[in-house]
Amino acid sequence: MANNDHLTLEERRRHTASHILSYAVGMMFGKEVKRGVGPWTGEGYYQDFDLGDQEFSSDDFKKIEKKMRWIINKDFKVDKKIVEEKEAREIFAHDEYKQELIDGIVERGDQITFHNFVNESGEAVYHDLCAGGHLESTGQIGVFKLTKLAGAYWRGDSENPMMVRVYGVAFPDQEGLDEYKHFLEEAAKRDHRKLGKELDLFTFSDKVGSGLPLFTPKGTFLRETIANTIQDIQADYGYEKVNIPHICKKDLYETSGHWDKFKEDLFHVRGKGDTEFVMKPMNCPHHTQIYASQMRSYRDLPIRYSEVTTCYRDEQPGELLGLSRVRSLTQDDGHAFCRIDQVKQEVKNIAKVVESFYTKLGMYEEGRFRVSLSVRDPKTPEKYLGDPADWDKAEQFLQEVSDEQGLNAVRTEGEAAFYGPKLDFMFKDAIGREWQLSTAQIDFVQPERFGLEYVNEEGNKDRPVMIHRAIAGSLERFF
């Protein structure tokens, strides 16, 4: 398994707390409890459970918290142990979720590691399959609280069983918990669903459907102001408007590679004929077809398209939340097609548009944003399309742009798109919550899959590079 020893103290605290929660629920509901994953998050931690036929609600939180305090007071040592596959499978013989996780570890050729709670006699009173990153003992947790309950499909797949997800937070002292409670109070005051109604910006209708917002004249004015401001800035860098339809044949996404990744998240459409259509979930494959509509010369490049258009994704009902998670999302989307020697400048131009736009909003300030260099996860190369050598080039280009533009991007493994690495701009809102809004992505894959070409200086056909960019991201989430 991957090693998590690089975690910060607060991440270790949250991670350890998730195991304490797991142990407490097991004590309360018995050995038949099956466990999914239990990671730390940016705000706290959660743990997924399958309790079989047993009932569970937030009314049980006080009982669980009491058992968690008992575990903390016992100050069990957190001990790492490497185990053989046979032993691991025997320990979790009753738990198909852990068996599936073990399958993945064995398939990758990684070591199987357990992290146990050990008492004064050296006896393991609790153990779990885990890559690590914990406090030395349960007594170091500090102050904790369980916050909410939700349903979650195992591994996020609606074909899999629904599990109970319990969320919590942990802090070194009471002051940290009090600050968190104050944060929740401030967040409630600024809940965009409440403000949207009070300011008459948008509404939802059961007759239209959940996750499908309707914008009022005032809300529409704001949306158009956002979109027009971005267009005014990027027009100076050569972006021209295009327009595409809202449905297309599924063949388009089969060619691009999106079909295998996202076919379960698409709305499928049938007309009078036999052709299968889908509501478009993204715009980049369409824009490749505008580029491919005629032969291009090296003199034509870069070619830059932009569009503000709505995409559609069949999100799970339980995952919808106001404007932050919707089924119809409007993207300020853009794509540049360029020669490889133009890639860095195109990404720099995007970074300048981001700076100009967010400076107008007072958000492009130190402490208000950061940049992530989102790259491949080297442990799961099968998740990414394309030539590894092209990925290396793209990641190097983005690193150089970060260095030359002073972006100080932090390399983050596993956050790349399936077709290429990206620079993600993360902005904080009025109460400190972080949102990924702008992005610049280098893509060698789609030009290859769609056979895009241009005639180079020697008169030979060459392959362009595609740059994806968004400034506000989804206008709904940006709101």
C-alpha positions in Angstrom: 0.0 0.0 0.0 1.0 3.6 -0.5 2.8 5.2 2.4 1.1 8.2 4.1 3.9 9.2 6.4 4.0 12.6 4.7 0.7 13.7 6.3 0.6 16.8 8.4 -0.2 16.7 12.1 -3.8 17.8 11.5 -4.3 15.2 8.7 -2.9 12.5 11.1 -5.3 13.7 13.8 -8.3 13.4 11.4 -7.1 10.1 10.0 -6.7 8.6 13.5 -10.1 9.9 14.5 -11.7 8.1 11.6 -10.3 4.8 12.9 -11.5 5.6 16.4 -15.0 6.2 14.9 -14.7 2.9 13.1 -13.7 1.0 16.3 -16.6 2.7 18.3 -19.2 1.8 15.7 -17.9 -1.8 15.7 -18.2 -1.9 19.5 -21.7 -0.6 19.4 -23.2 -2.7 16.5 -21.1 -5.8 16.7 -18.7 -7.8 14.6 -21.2 -8.0 11.7 -20.4 -4.4 10.9 -18.5 -4.1 7.5 -16.3 -1.1 6.8 -15.6 0.8 3.6 -13.1 3.6 3.4 -12.4 6.1 6.2 -10.1 8.9 5.1 -9.3 12.4 6.4 -10.7 15.3 4.4 -10.0 19.0 4.2 -12.4 19.7 7.0 -12.4 16.5 9.0 -12.9 12.8 8.3 -15.5 10.2 7.5 -16.0 6.5 7.7 -18.3 4.3 5.6 -20.2 1.4 7.1 -22.5 -1.4 6.0 -24.6 -2.3 9.1 -26.7 -4.9 7.3 -30.3 -4.9 8.7 -29.4 -2.7 11.7 -30.9 0.8 11.9 -28.6 3.8 12.3 -29.3 7.5 12.6 -27.8 10.7 13.9 -29.6 10.0 17.1 -26.9 7.4 17.8 -24.1 10.1 17.7 -24.0 10.7 21.4 -23.7 6.9 22.1 -20.9 6.6 19.5 -19.1 9.7 20.8 -19.2 8.2 24.3 -17.4 5.1 23.1 -15.0 7.2 21.1 -14.1 9.1 24.3 -13.5 5.8 26.1 -11.1 4.7 23.3 -9.3 8.1 23.5 -9.0 7.9 27.3 -7.5 4.4 27.0 -4.7 6.0 25.0 -4.1 2.9 22.8 -0.9 2.9 20.9 -1.3 3.0 17.1 0.9 0.2 15.7 1.8 -0.6 12.1 2.0 -4.2 11.0 2.8 -5.7 7.6 0.7 -8.9 7.0 0.6 -11.6 4.4 -2.3 -11.8 2.0 -3.6 -15.0 3.6 -3.7 -13.5 7.1 -5.4 -10.4 5.9 -8.1 -12.3 4.1 -8.7 -14.5 7.1 -9.1 -11.5 9.4 -11.6 -9.8 7.0 -13.3 -13.1 5.9 -16.7 -11.6 6.7 -16.1 -8.3 4.9 -16.4 -8.2 1.1 -15.4 -4.5 1.0 -12.0 -5.2 2.7 -11.6 -8.2 0.4 -12.0 -6.0 -2.6 -9.4 -3.5 -1.2 -7.0 -6.4 -0.6 -7.6 -7.5 -4.3 -6.4 -4.1 -5.4 -3.3 -4.1 -3.2 -2.3 -7.5 -4.4 -2.9 -6.6 -8.0 -0.6 -3.6 -7.6 2.1 -5.7 -5.9 2.1 -3.5 -2.8 2.6 -4.5 0.8 -0.5 -5.1 2.9 -0.3 -3.0 6.0 -2.6 -3.0 9.1 -2.7 -0.3 11.7 -3.8 -1.6 15.1 -4.8 -0.1 18.4 -2.7 -1.9 21.0 -3.3 -2.0 24.8 -0.8 -1.9 27.6 -0.4 -5.7 27.4 0.6 -5.5 23.7 -2.7 -7.0 22.5 -4.3 -5.6 19.4 -7.9 -4.6 20.3 -8.7 -3.1 16.9 -7.1 -3.4 13.5 -7.8 -2.1 10.0 -6.4 -2.2 6.5 -4.6 1.1 6.2 -1.7 2.9 4.5 -0.9 4.9 7.6 -0.4 8.4 8.6 -1.6 8.5 12.2 -0.9 9.9 15.7 1.2 7.8 18.0 -1.7 7.0 20.2 -5.5 7.5 20.5 -5.0 9.8 23.5 -3.4 12.5 21.4 -6.6 13.2 19.5 -7.8 16.2 21.4 -11.4 17.3 20.9 -13.7 15.7 18.3 -17.4 15.8 17.2 -19.5 13.8 14.8 -21.3 16.2 12.5 -23.6 14.5 10.0 -24.8 11.3 8.3 -25.1 10.6 4.6 -25.5 7.7 2.2 -22.7 6.8 -0.2 -22.3 4.1 -2.8 -19.4 1.9 -2.3 -16.6 3.4 -4.4 -19.0 6.0 -5.8 -20.7 3.5 -8.2 -24.5 3.4 -8.1 -24.3 -0.2 -9.1 -22.7 -1.0 -5.8 -24.4 -1.2 -2.3 -25.3 2.0 -0.5 -23.3 2.5 2.7 -23.8 4.7 5.7 -21.2 7.6 5.8 -20.5 9.2 9.2 -18.7 12.6 9.1 -16.7 14.1 12.0 -14.2 16.8 12.9 -11.2 16.7 15.3 -9.1 19.5 16.8 -6.2 19.8 19.3 -8.3 21.7 21.8 -11.8 23.2 22.6 -10.8 26.5 21.0 -10.5 24.8 17.6 -13.9 23.2 17.9 -15.5 26.5 19.0 -13.9 28.2 16.0 -15.4 25.4 13.8 -18.8 25.9 15.3 -18.5 29.7 14.6 -17.5 28.9 11.0 -20.7 26.8 10.6 -22.8 29.6 11.9 -21.2 32.0 9.4 -21.6 29.5 6.6 -25.3 29.2 7.4 -25.7 33.0 7.1 -24.0 32.9 3.7 -25.7 29.8 2.4 -26.1 30.5 -1.3 -29.4 28.8 -1.4 -30.8 31.2 1.2 -29.1 34.3 -0.4 -30.2 33.3 -3.9 -33.8 33.3 -2.8 -33.6 36.5 -0.7 -31.8 38.4 -3.6 -34.1 36.9 -6.3 -31.3 35.4 -8.3 -32.3 31.8 -9.0 -34.9 29.2 -8.1 -35.6 25.5 -8.4 -38.9 23.9 -9.4 -40.1 20.3 -8.7 -41.8 20.4 -12.1 -38.5 21.1 -13.9 -36.5 18.7 -11.8 -33.8 18.7 -9.0 -30.4 20.0 -9.9 -31.8 22.1 -12.8 -31.6 25.8 -11.6 -33.7 28.6 -13.2 -32.2 32.0 -13.2 -34.3 35.2 -12.7 -33.7 38.4 -14.6 -31.3 39.6 -11.9 -29.5 36.3 -11.8 -29.2 36.2 -15.6 -27.8 39.8 -15.5 -25.0 38.6 -13.1 -24.3 35.5 -15.2 -24.0 37.5 -18.4 -21.8 40.1 -16.6 -19.4 37.4 -15.5 -19.3 35.8 -18.9 -18.8 39.1 -20.7 -16.0 40.2 -18.4 -14.1 37.0 -19.1 -14.7 37.4 -22.8 -13.5 41.0 -22.8 -10.3 40.0 -21.1 -9.5 36.9 -23.2 -10.4 38.6 -26.5 -7.0 40.4 -26.2 -5.4 36.9 -26.3 -7.1 35.9 -29.5 -10.0 33.8 -28.2 -13.0 33.8 -30.6 -16.6 32.7 -29.8 -18.0 29.5 -31.2 -21.3 27.7 -30.7 -22.2 24.0 -30.5 -25.4 22.0 -30.1 -26.4 20.4 -26.8 -26.7 16.9 -28.0 -24.5 14.7 -30.1 -23.9 11.1 -31.1 -22.3 8.9 -28.5 -19.6 8.2 -31.2 -18.0 11.6 -30.4 -17.3 10.6 -26.8 -16.2 7.1 -27.8 -13.5 8.6 -29.9 -12.4 11.2 -27.3 -12.2 8.6 -24.5 -14.9 10.2 -22.4 -17.4 7.4 -23.0 -15.5 4.7 -21.1 -14.9 7.1 -18.2 -18.2 8.8 -17.9 -20.9 6.9 -19.8 -22.8 6.2 -16.5 -23.0 9.9 -15.9 -24.6 10.9 -19.2 -28.2 11.6 -20.1 -29.1 9.4 -23.1 -31.4 10.7 -25.8 -33.4 8.8 -28.5 -34.9 10.4 -31.5 -37.1 8.8 -34.2 -34.3 6.9 -35.7 -31.8 4.3 -34.4 -29.0 6.8 -33.7 -28.1 7.0 -30.0 -27.5 10.6 -28.8 -26.4 12.0 -25.4 -26.7 15.4 -23.8 -23.2 16.8 -23.9 -21.4 16.6 -20.6 -18.4 18.6 -21.9 -17.4 20.6 -24.9 -13.9 19.8 -25.9 -14.7 17.0 -28.4 -17.1 19.3 -30.2 -14.4 22.0 -30.5 -12.0 19.5 -32.0 -14.5 19.0 -34.9 -14.6 22.7 -35.6 -10.8 22.6 -35.8 -11.0 19.5 -38.0 -13.4 21.1 -40.5 -10.6 22.3 -42.7 -6.9 21.8 -43.2 -4.8 24.2 -41.0 -1.3 25.7 -41.6 1.3 26.4 -39.0 0.7 30.0 -39.8 -2.9 29.7 -38.6 -1.8 28.5 -35.1 -2.6 29.1 -32.4 -6.4 28.8 -33.0 -8.5 29.6 -29.9 -12.1 28.9 -29.4 -14.3 30.0 -26.4 -17.9 29.5 -25.5 -20.3 29.9 -22.5 -22.6 26.9 -22.8 -24.5 24.5 -20.7 -23.5 20.8 -20.2 -25.5 18.0 -18.5 -24.5 15.3 -16.1 -26.7 12.7 -14.5 -25.6 13.3 -10.9 -27.0 11.2 -8.1 -30.0 12.8 -6.3 -28.2 12.6 -2.9 -25.2 14.5 -4.3 -27.1 17.5 -5.6 -26.6 20.7 -3.5 -28.0 24.0 -4.6 -25.8 25.5 -7.3 -22.6 23.8 -6.1 -23.7 20.4 -7.5 -26.2 20.5 -10.4 -27.3 18.5 -13.4 -27.1 21.4 -15.8 -23.8 23.3 -15.5 -22.8 26.3 -17.6 -19.1 26.4 -18.4 -17.0 29.3 -19.6 -15.1 26.9 -21.7 -12.2 27.5 -24.1 -9.7 25.5 -26.1 -6.5 26.5 -28.0 -4.9 24.4 -30.7 -1.2 25.2 -31.1 2.3 24.0 -32.1 4.3 22.4 -29.4 6.7 25.4 -29.3 3.6 27.6 -28.5 2.3 25.5 -25.5 4.0 27.4 -22.7 2.9 30.8 -24.0 -0.7 29.7 -24.4 -0.7 28.5 -20.8 0.9 31.7 -19.6 -1.8 33.7 -21.4 -4.5 31.7 -19.6 -2.8 32.4 -16.3 -2.8 36.1 -17.2 -6.5 36.0 -17.9 -7.1 34.3 -14.5 -5.0 37.0 -12.8 -6.9 39.9 -14.5 -10.4 38.4 -13.8 -9.8 37.6 -10.1 -7.9 40.8 -9.5 -11.1 42.7 -10.5 -12.9 40.6 -7.8 -10.2 41.3 -5.1 -9.5 37.6 -4.9 -6.1 37.4 -6.6 -4.2 38.2 -3.4 -1.7 36.3 -1.3 -3.6 33.9 1.1 -6.8 34.0 -1.0 -5.7 31.5 -3.7 -3.1 28.8 -4.5 -2.2 26.8 -7.5 -2.0 23.0 -7.8 0.1 21.2 -10.5 -2.2 18.3 -10.9 -0.3 15.3 -12.3 -0.7 11.5 -12.8 -0.8 9.0 -9.9 2.2 6.8 -10.7 0.6 3.9 -8.9 -2.4 3.8 -11.3 -1.0 4.4 -14.9 -4.0 2.6 -16.3 -6.3 5.5 -15.5 -4.6 7.8 -18.0 -4.6 7.8 -21.8 -1.7 8.7 -24.1 2.1 8.3 -24.4 3.9 8.7 -21.0 6.6 10.7 -22.9 3.9 13.3 -23.8 2.7 13.4 -20.2 6.3 14.1 -19.1 6.5 17.0 -21.6 3.2 18.4 -20.5 4.0 18.2 -16.8 7.4 19.9 -17.4 5.7 22.7 -19.4 3.3 23.4 -16.6 6.1 23.3 -14.0 8.1 25.8 -16.1 5.1 28.1 -16.4 4.6 28.0 -12.7 8.2 28.9 -12.1 8.4 31.6 -14.7 5.0 33.2 -13.6 5.7 32.9 -9.9 2.6 30.7 -9.3 4.4 28.4 -6.8 2.2 25.5 -7.9 2.3 22.5 -5.5 2.6 19.2 -7.3 -0.5 17.0 -6.5 -0.4 13.4 -7.7 -3.6 11.8 -8.9 -5.5 15.0 -9.7 -4.8 15.1 -13.5 -7.5 14.7 -16.1 -7.4 11.3 -17.8 -6.0 13.0 -20.9 -3.4 15.4 -19.4 -2.0 17.3 -16.4 -3.2 20.7 -15.4 -2.7 23.9 -13.4 -5.7 24.2 -11.0 -6.4 27.6 -9.4 -7.9 27.2 -5.9 -9.7 30.2 -4.4 -11.0 30.9 -0.9 -14.5 32.3 -0.4 -15.5 34.9 2.3 -15.3 32.4 5.1 -12.2 30.5 4.0 -13.7 27.6 2.1 -11.5 26.6 -0.9 -12.9 26.0 -4.4 -11.2 24.9 -7.5 -12.4 27.4 -10.2 -9.9 28.1 -13.0 -7.8 25.5 -14.8 -5.4 25.2 -17.7 -4.8 21.7 -19.1 -2.4 20.3 -21.7 -3.8 17.6 -23.9 -1.8 15.5 -26.4 -4.5 12.7 -26.3 -7.5 14.2 -28.1 -5.6 15.6 -31.1 -4.2 12.1 -31.5 -7.5 10.3 -31.1 -9.3 12.7 -33.5 -6.5 12.8 -36.0 -6.1 16.5 -35.9 -3.4 17.9 -38.2 -1.8 21.0 -39.5 0.8 21.5 -42.3 4.2 22.5 -40.8 6.9 24.7 -42.2 8.4 21.8 -44.2 5.0 21.1 -45.9 4.5 17.9 -43.8 1.5 17.1 -41.7 2.0 17.5 -37.9 -0.2 17.1 -34.8 -1.3 20.1 -32.8 -1.5 20.2 -29.0 -4.8 21.1 -27.4 -5.0 23.4 -24.4 -8.2 23.3 -22.3 -9.0 26.3 -20.1 -11.8 27.6 -17.8 -11.7 30.8 -15.9 -14.8 30.8 -13.7 -15.4 27.1 -14.2 -19.1 26.3 -13.8 -21.0 29.6 -13.6 -23.4 27.9 -11.1 -20.7 26.9 -8.7 -18.9 30.2 -9.2 -22.1 32.0 -8.0 
